[in-house]
Amino acid sequence: MDTLHTADSAAAGALPEAAPDARRLQLAVLDDSIARVRTQIAAADLERQARGKKIDPDWFHRAKTALRHLQRERAELLATTPAGAVRKTALKDAIIAVARRGHDEASWAAVLDEARRLATGEEL
């Protein structure tokens, strides 16, 4: 087990303005890299058990460090909310507040029903 396969940080790094699809892709790349490193560690352990050889301590340390860094990158990606999503949510809330002012309870309920049908793809 000479080589250690990890994700390229530039490709897997979190971009603050990344679209949801790009973020999901980054998350998938990180998950694949984490799985690859775990598989390599497990394979080295199985070889150690089968042949009675020791795992190269330098390689093992590099593998565990790579795993730790990938897991940290994944946690950061999940923890960061894109600024664009925050602005979009604030805009939606403002639009709802403005639209709500012009309706009584019954007409607002009708607007909500129509919006729910649109959101679920039902025909009006």
C-alpha positions in Angstrom: 0.0 0.0 0.0 2.4 2.7 -1.2 -0.1 5.2 -2.6 -2.9 6.9 -0.8 -5.8 8.1 -2.9 -7.5 11.3 -1.7 -9.7 14.0 -3.1 -8.1 17.0 -4.8 -8.9 19.8 -2.4 -9.4 22.3 -5.2 -12.1 20.1 -6.8 -13.7 19.1 -3.5 -13.5 22.4 -1.6 -16.6 24.2 -0.6 -17.5 27.2 -2.7 -19.7 29.8 -0.9 -21.8 30.6 -3.9 -22.0 27.0 -5.2 -25.3 25.9 -6.6 -27.1 23.1 -4.8 -26.1 20.6 -7.6 -22.5 21.6 -7.4 -22.6 21.2 -3.6 -24.1 17.8 -3.9 -21.4 16.9 -6.4 -18.7 18.1 -4.0 -20.3 16.1 -1.2 -20.3 13.0 -3.4 -16.6 13.5 -4.3 -15.7 13.8 -0.6 -17.8 10.8 0.3 -16.1 8.7 -2.4 -12.7 9.8 -1.2 -13.5 9.0 2.4 -14.7 5.5 1.4 -11.6 5.0 -0.7 -9.3 5.8 2.2 -11.3 3.6 4.6 -11.1 0.8 2.1 -7.4 1.1 1.8 -7.0 1.1 5.6 -9.2 -2.0 5.9 -7.3 -3.8 3.1 -4.0 -3.0 4.8 -5.4 -4.4 8.1 -6.7 -7.6 6.4 -3.3 -8.1 4.9 -1.7 -7.5 8.2 -3.9 -10.1 9.8 -3.5 -12.7 7.0 0.3 -12.4 6.6 1.2 -11.4 10.1 3.0 -8.3 8.8 2.9 -4.9 10.4 1.3 -1.9 8.6 3.8 0.7 7.6 3.3 3.3 10.4 4.2 6.2 8.1 1.6 5.1 5.5 -1.0 4.5 8.3 -0.4 8.0 9.7 -0.8 9.6 6.3 -4.0 7.6 5.7 -5.6 8.6 9.0 -4.6 12.2 8.5 -6.1 12.2 5.0 -9.2 10.7 6.4 -9.4 13.3 9.1 -9.0 16.1 6.6 -11.6 14.8 4.3 -14.1 14.4 7.1 -13.4 18.0 8.2 -13.9 19.2 4.6 -17.2 17.3 4.5 -18.4 18.8 7.8 -17.4 22.3 6.6 -19.3 21.8 3.4 -22.4 20.7 5.3 -22.1 23.5 7.8 -21.8 26.4 5.3 -25.0 27.9 3.9 -24.4 29.7 0.6 -25.0 33.5 0.9 -27.2 33.3 -2.2 -29.6 30.9 -0.5 -29.9 33.2 2.5 -30.7 36.2 0.2 -33.1 34.1 -1.8 -35.0 33.0 1.4 -35.1 36.6 2.6 -36.5 37.7 -0.7 -39.2 35.0 -0.7 -40.2 36.0 2.9 -40.5 39.7 1.8 -42.6 38.7 -1.3 -44.9 36.7 0.9 -45.3 39.5 3.4 -46.2 42.0 0.6 -48.6 39.6 -1.0 -50.2 38.7 2.3 -51.2 42.3 3.0 -53.7 42.3 0.1 -55.7 39.2 1.2 -58.2 38.3 3.9 -58.0 34.8 5.5 -60.2 33.1 2.9 -58.4 34.5 -0.1 -55.0 33.9 1.5 -56.1 30.2 2.0 -57.0 30.0 -1.7 -53.6 31.5 -2.6 -51.8 28.9 -0.4 -53.8 26.0 -1.9 -52.9 27.2 -5.4 -49.2 27.5 -4.5 -49.2 24.0 -2.9 -50.7 22.6 -6.1 -48.0 24.3 -8.2 -45.3 23.1 -5.9 -46.4 19.5 -6.1 -46.9 19.7 -9.9 -50.7 19.3 -9.9 -52.7 21.0 -12.6 -54.8 23.9 -11.6 
